[in-house]
Amino acid sequence: MTAGRGAWLGHGFWNTLEHAVTRFADALTTMIVLWVIPPEIFSRLAIAQATVAPVLFFFLSPEAVIYRDYGKWKLSGTGELAARVRAFRLFGWAKAEAALAIAAGAAMFFPGEAGRDARFWTLIWAFSLALAPQIAGPDREFLRLSLRLRELGAITFYQKLVLLAGTAAVAVLVPAGPALIMPIALVAAFSALSTALISWWRACLVLQSFGALRDDLRGRTGPSPIATISEAVRTFSVWSHFSGVIANWVQTMDLFFIGVFGIPAREAGLYAAAHKIAGFSFALPSALANLFSIWIGRRPEVADGEASEVKRLSFGLFGVCLLQAGVLVALGPWIISLFSHGRWNDAERALMYNWLCWLTGGGVIIASTYIASSWLVLRGWIVGLFFRIYIPWAFFCIFIYALAVWKGGLDGAAMCAVVASWGFFLLLLLFVKVTGVPVRNVK
């Protein structure tokens, strides 16, 4: 049964609060890292994140199918629901082991200028941040679709508190410099893994409240993990995952090519700092689009008027994006000065503010499409989106970012964010016009 409007306002509050806690804690953690780490070293961390982004192409997220099939699984019984969540959980923990092996191998065979140890811990830090949502993802998304949003918010608060407090403790106890990287990486890894364990525990309790028995929780009464993963990947998750990886990579593609073309470390670090600040422009749009996905995901069937609702909500989301970007740009000089605390001169801060404006402008355009693209994905157009939008968009962005950084340096990289965002918007618009979506509802 679909909850009433009043209930959804409550769910929206807790869901948005959970995203707000995430973004606020990320902001504080970023502030601490920027505060204590010189730009030259911060650029290593930022470029490591940009390097890990395309590697995640191989880290499938089959649990994404829960947004499409949660209602169907729940109707089939707790045995099937518990078995499928367990299968996705096992897959998530396997990805953590794979990341550890990749970091060790990359450090051994591609140590870079900083050396093997620094390379290893830098990659562990980047993988921990990138995979934290995926390791705990199956249980977290199960809690979200089960509308256990207060519990989910508490888990998120714990994760970010550990990350924030641990990073702050390292900043206080360890002298500023390369020695900070290993303890910061350990804090990030502990935050990710302990959060996954807590999410597992809470998800099992919720399943028990649905009537799941011990055999159900152990996956003995439902489909096997292999059957669950292969079905999810074959019918939905592989396309959802590939699309998500491309979207995330494009958002860090400027940093990727900054590393490729060898931009001086200090300048690259300043740009990475502006990039982190601009990333906060995705906070509220992500929360609102996620709430919309929950609303759609809990519906077993397509409802009348969904397409019109998507249009209306998308226009509203654009207004939210524009308002949020205006606030960020207005506060930009103050935020940059706060992060600087005397380390960056006036010319450097002016450059960072210019980059921030361009990056935020690109964020407004791309974030405004979140509701429309989410609806198309959940209503069965995911394969078409991947081949007609995400693949051409990826090649387009590789070309324009490589050219922009090569010819225009950091200024070119920042301006390219707007071009890349418009590219996605126009491809999405063309897809809608060609397929007739959302002029007509999906059958």
N, C-alpha and C positions, 0 to 999 in steps of 0.2 A: 504494500500500500504506500502510495506517495504521501509524504508528510505535507501538512498544510503550509500556507505562506508564513504564518507566525513561527512554526517550528523551523522552517528553512532559514528564517532570519537568525534564529539562535545558532543553527549549524554554521551559517555563514560567519557569525561573529567568532566562533571558536576556530573555524578553519582559517579565517583571516588572521586571527591572533597567533595561531601556530606559525603561519608564514611570516608574520611580523617579528615574532621572537627569533626565527631563523635569520632573517635579514639584519635585524638589529644586532644580534650576537656576532654575525659575520662582519658587520661594520666595525664593531669594537675590536674583534680579533684582528681585522685588517689594520685598524689604527695602531694596535700594539706592535704588529709586525713592521709596519711602516715606521713607527716611532723608534724602534730599537735596531733595525737592520739597515745598513747603508744601502743606497740605491743599487750599487753594483751587485750586492748579494741578493737583494730583492728581485733583481732582474732574472737571476738564475731560477728562483722559485717560480716566477711568473712564466718564464719560458718552459720550465719543466711541466707546468700545467698545460701549456699550449701543445707540448710534445705528447703528453698523455692523451689529450683529447682525441686525436685520430686513432690511437691505439684502442680506445674504447669501442671502436667499430666492431672489434672482435669479442667484446664483452656483452653478449646478448642479454636483454632484460625481458625474459618471457612472462614475468609477472604482470607486465602492462596489460595483458589480456583480461585481468580481473575487472578492469573498468568496463569491458564489454560483456563479460559472462557472469559476473557476480550473482545477478538475480537468477539466472538459470541454474547455477550450481547450488544456490541455497534452496531452490525448489526441489532439487534432486536429493537432498538430504545432507545431514552433517558429515556422513562418512566421505562422500565425494568432495565436499567443501574442504574438510580437514586434510584429505590426501593431496589435493591440488596445492593448497597453501604450503604443506610440508615439502612437496616436490620443488616448488620455487625457492623455498628456504635453503634446501640442500644445494641448489644450483648457485645461489648467492654466496654461500660460504666457499664453494669451489672457486668462485671468481677471486675471492680474497687470496687464496693460495696461489692462483695463477699470477696475480699481481706481484706477490712476493718473489716468485721465480723470475718474472720479467725484469723487475728492478735489479735483482742480483745479477742476472745475465747481462743487462745493459751496462751496469757498473763495471763488470769484469772486462767486457769486450769493447765498450765505448766510454772510457772513463772521463774524457774531456779534460779541459785545462785544470779543473778543480781537484781532480784525483778520484779514485774509485770510491772511497768512503763518502765523500761529499756528494758524488753522483748518486750513490745508492740511497742515502737518506733524503736527498732532494726528491727523488722519484717516489720513495715511500710516502713522503709528505703529500705529494701531488696525487698519488693513487688513493691515499686515505681520504682526502677531501672528495675526490671524484667518485669513489666507490662506496662511501658511507651511505648514501641513499639507496644503493643497490643491494648491499649486504643485508641491511635491515628492511629493504623495500617490500618483500612479500608480506611480512607481518604488519608493517606500517600501513600499507595500502589496504590490507584486509581490515585493519582497525578503522581506517578512514571510511571505507565503503560500508562498514557496519555502524557508522555514525558514532564511534567511540572517540569523538574529536577532543574531548577534555583529556582523556588518557593520552591520546596522541600528542596533544600540546605539552603535557607533563614530560613525556619522553623526549620531545624536541628540546624542551627547556633543559633537561638533564644533559643531553648531548652537547648543546651549545655552551652550557655552563662549564662543563668539563673542559671543552676546547678553549674557552675564553680564560677560565681561571688557570688552567695549565700553561697556556701560552704566556699569561701575565707572570706567573711564577718563574718560568724560564727566563723571561725578560729581566726580572729582578735579580735572580740568583746567578745567571750565567753572563759573563762579560760580552758586550756587543761584538759581533764579528762572526766568522765562519763556524765557530764552536756552537752557535745557537741552533744550527740546522738539525743536528741529531736529536736533541731533546724536544724540539718543536715537532719533529716528525713522529717521535714516540707518543707525544701527547695526542696528536691527530689520530694515530692508529688506535690508541686506547679508547678514545672517544667513539670512534666508528664501531669497534668490536664490542665494547660493553653496551652500547646502545642497541646493537643487533640482538644481544642476549636478552636484554630487558624487553625488547619488542616481541621476541619469541615467547617469553614467559606470559606477557599480557595477552597475546593472541591465543595461546592455549587456554587461558582462563575464559576468554570470550567464547571460544568454541565449546568449552565445557558447559557454559551457560546456555548454549544452543542445544545441548543434549549429547555432545560428542563424548564417546567413551575412550578408554586408553588405547584400544586397538584402532579406533578412528584416528587418534592423534599420531599413531605410529604408521599410518598409511596402509593398514592391512585390510581395510574395508572399501577402499576406493581404487581408482585407476593408479597404475604404477607411476613412479617418477618419470621414467623414460617416455611412457605414453603421454603423460601430461605435458612434459616439456616439448616433445616433438609436435604434438597437436597445436600447442600455443604458438610455437615458432613458425610452423607451416602455414597456419591460417591467419595469424595476426602479428605476433610479437616481433618477428624478424623485420617486418616492414616498419613497425612502430620504432623499434630499436635503431635501425639504420637511419630513419628520418631524424630521430632525436640526436644521434651522434653527429650527423651532418649539421644540424642546427647549432649544437654546442660548439662544434669545431669552427664554424663560421664566426661565432661570437669571439673566438680567440685566435682567428686566423691572422689578424694583424700582428699579434705577438709571435705567432709561429714564423712568419716571414721576417719579422724584425730579428729573430734568432738566426734565420737562414742567411740573411744579408749582412750579418755581423755589425749591427748598429752598436756604437760604443756603449759600454755597460751602464754608465751613469745616465745617459740620455734614455736608454731603454728602460731603466728603473723608474725614471720620472714618468715616462709614458705609461708603464705598467700601473703606477699608482693612480694616474688619472683614469685608466681603464677600470680599475677596481671601484673607484668612486662612482663612475658612470653606471656600473653594474647594478647599483641600487635602484635604478630607474625601472628595473624589471620586477621589483618587489610586489607591489600591489596588483599589477596586471596578472602576475603568475598566480597569486592567491585567488583572485576572482575567476580566472579561467579554470583553476583546479576545482573550485566549488561548482562551477557549471558542469565539469566532467563527472563529479559525484552525482549531481542531479540527473544527468543523462544516463550514467552507468547503472543507477538503481531502477531504471525503467526497463522491463523485459522487452517492450515493444516501442515502436515509434509512435509518438503522440501527434494528434492533429495540431497544426500550427507551429510545429517546432522550427521550421525554416524561417517564418516571420519573426519568431522570438529571437532567433540567432541574429538576424539583421538588426533588430532593435538593440539587443545587448551589445553587439559589436560597435554600434555608434556610441553607446554609453561608455564602453571600454576605451574608445579613442579619446573621449573627453577626460577620463580618469588619467590616461597616459600623458595627455597634454598638460594637465594640471600638475601632476607629479613631477614632470620634467621641468616645468616652470619653477617649482619650488627648489629643485636640485640645482638648476642653473643660477637662481638668485642667491642661494647659499654657497655656491661653488667657491668664490674667493675666500670666504671664511673657513670652509672645510679644508681647502688646500693649505691655508696658513696654519690651521690647527695641526695638520699632519706634518707640516714642515718644521715647526718649532725652531726656526732659525737656521735650518740646514740648507734651504733652497733660497737662492737670491731672487730679486724681483723679476728679472728676465725669465728665470726658470718657472716661477709661479704663473707668470703671464702665459707662457707656452702651455703649461698644464691646463689652465682655464680654457684656452682656445681648443685644445684637444677634448676637454670635457664637454664643451658645447656641441661639437660635432658628434661625439660618441653618444651623447644623450639624445640628440636629434634622430640618429639612426634607431635608438631604442624605442622611441615613440612609434615609429612606423611599424617595426616588426612586432612589438608587443600588442599593438592594436589588432593583429590578426589572430591572436591566441584562441579566442572563443570560436571563431569560424573554422579554423583549422582543426581544433579539437572535435567539433561537431562532425566534420567530414570524416575524420578518422574513426570515431565511434559509431558512425552510421554506415560504415562499409565501403568508404572510398579510399582506404588507406593505400592500396597498391597503386591506384592511379595517382594519388598525391606523391608517392615516392618517385615514380618514374617520370611523371610530367612536371613536377615542381622541384623536389629536393635534389634529384640527380643533375638536371640542368643548372639549378641554382649553385650547387657545389662547384661545378666546372667554371661557371661564370665568376664566382667569388675567388677561386684559385687564380684565375687569370687577372682579375682586376686588382686583387691585393698584392700579387707578385709585382705587377706593373707599378702600382701606386707606391709601394715601399722602395722598389728599385729606383724609380724616377723622382719620387717626392719625399722619401724618407718618412719621418714620423708624422709630419703634417699630412702627407699623402695617405698614410695609414688611417688617420683619424677621419679625414674627409670620406674615405672609402666606406666607412660604416653606413653613411646615408645612402650611397649608391647601392651597396649590398642589400640594404633593407628595402629600398624601392624595387630592386630586382625580384625579391620574394613576393612583395605585394602585387606586382604586375603579373607574375606567373600565377599566383593564386586567383587573381581576377580573371585571367585568361582561362584558367581551368573551370571556373564557375560559369563563364559564358559558353564555353564549348560543351560542357556536360549538362547544362541546364540547372545546376545546383547553385544557390538554394531557391531557384525560381519554383521548383517543385520539390515535394518531400521525397525522401528515400522510401522505396517500397520495401 
